[in-house]
Amino acid sequence: MSIMQMVLAWKVRDVSGTDKLVLLALADWANDEGLCWPSLDTLAEKSSLNRRTVMNAIGRLENAGLIRREILTGKGTKYWITVKDN
């Protein structure tokens, strides 16, 4: 867990509560560089949301430029939190 990434995630405005919850769940798994690779099931369990809701939130977070992801076929997905300190 990166305290720095958690602090940045808490500062994000103009996103829904669901999206912020997923961002915080990602930040809880991230290192100080913002890299993490939790499964969708792990994110769903951590956020108490269903898998489809998490997938939709990830798409919105990516479109907003708050995260980026790299899908590794057969290995899962890497996520980078790209939130900047204001």
C-alpha positions as CSV (number, residue, x, y, z in Angstrom):
1,M,0.0,0.0,0.0
2,S,1.2,3.4,-0.9
3,I,0.1,6.2,1.5
4,M,1.2,8.7,-1.2
5,Q,-1.2,7.1,-3.7
6,M,-4.0,7.0,-1.2
7,V,-3.6,10.7,-0.3
8,L,-3.7,11.6,-4.0
9,A,-6.8,9.4,-4.6
10,W,-8.6,11.1,-1.7
11,K,-8.0,14.5,-3.3
12,V,-9.7,13.6,-6.6
13,R,-12.9,15.6,-7.2
14,D,-15.5,15.4,-10.0
15,V,-15.9,11.6,-10.0
16,S,-18.7,9.6,-8.7
17,G,-18.5,7.9,-5.3
18,T,-18.3,4.5,-7.0
19,D,-15.4,5.6,-9.2
20,K,-13.6,7.1,-6.2
21,L,-14.1,3.9,-4.2
22,V,-12.5,1.8,-7.0
23,L,-9.7,4.4,-7.3
24,L,-9.1,4.1,-3.6
25,A,-9.1,0.3,-3.8
26,L,-6.5,0.5,-6.6
27,A,-4.4,2.9,-4.5
28,D,-4.6,0.6,-1.6
29,W,-2.8,-2.1,-3.7
30,A,-0.4,0.4,-5.5
31,N,3.3,1.0,-4.9
32,D,4.7,4.5,-4.6
33,E,4.9,4.7,-8.4
34,G,1.2,3.9,-8.7
35,L,1.6,0.4,-10.1
36,C,-0.7,-2.4,-9.0
37,W,-2.2,-5.5,-10.5
38,P,-5.2,-6.7,-8.4
39,S,-7.8,-8.8,-10.2
40,L,-11.3,-7.5,-10.9
41,D,-12.6,-10.0,-8.3
42,T,-10.2,-8.6,-5.7
43,L,-11.3,-5.1,-6.5
44,A,-14.9,-6.1,-6.3
45,E,-14.5,-7.7,-3.0
46,K,-12.5,-4.9,-1.5
47,S,-15.0,-2.2,-2.7
48,S,-18.1,-4.3,-2.0
49,L,-19.2,-3.7,-5.6
50,N,-20.0,-6.2,-8.2
51,R,-17.5,-7.1,-10.9
52,R,-19.4,-5.3,-13.7
53,T,-19.6,-2.1,-11.7
54,V,-15.9,-2.2,-11.1
55,M,-15.2,-2.8,-14.8
56,N,-17.4,0.2,-15.7
57,A,-15.6,2.4,-13.0
58,I,-12.2,1.4,-14.4
59,G,-13.3,2.4,-17.8
60,R,-14.5,5.8,-16.6
61,L,-11.3,6.3,-14.5
62,E,-9.2,5.5,-17.6
63,N,-11.2,7.9,-19.8
64,A,-10.7,10.6,-17.2
65,G,-7.0,10.1,-17.3
66,L,-6.8,9.0,-13.6
67,I,-5.5,5.5,-14.4
68,R,-4.0,3.7,-17.3
69,R,-4.0,-0.1,-17.8
70,E,-2.1,-2.7,-19.6
71,I,-3.8,-6.0,-20.3
72,L,-1.4,-8.9,-20.2
73,T,-3.1,-11.8,-22.0
74,G,-3.3,-14.8,-19.7
75,K,-1.7,-12.9,-16.9
76,G,-4.1,-10.2,-15.8
77,T,-4.0,-6.4,-16.0
78,K,-1.5,-3.9,-14.7
79,Y,-2.9,-0.6,-13.5
80,W,-1.0,2.7,-13.0
81,I,-2.6,5.4,-11.0
82,T,-1.9,8.7,-12.8
83,V,-3.4,11.2,-10.4
84,K,-1.3,14.3,-10.0
85,D,-1.0,16.3,-6.9
86,N,-2.7,19.7,-7.3
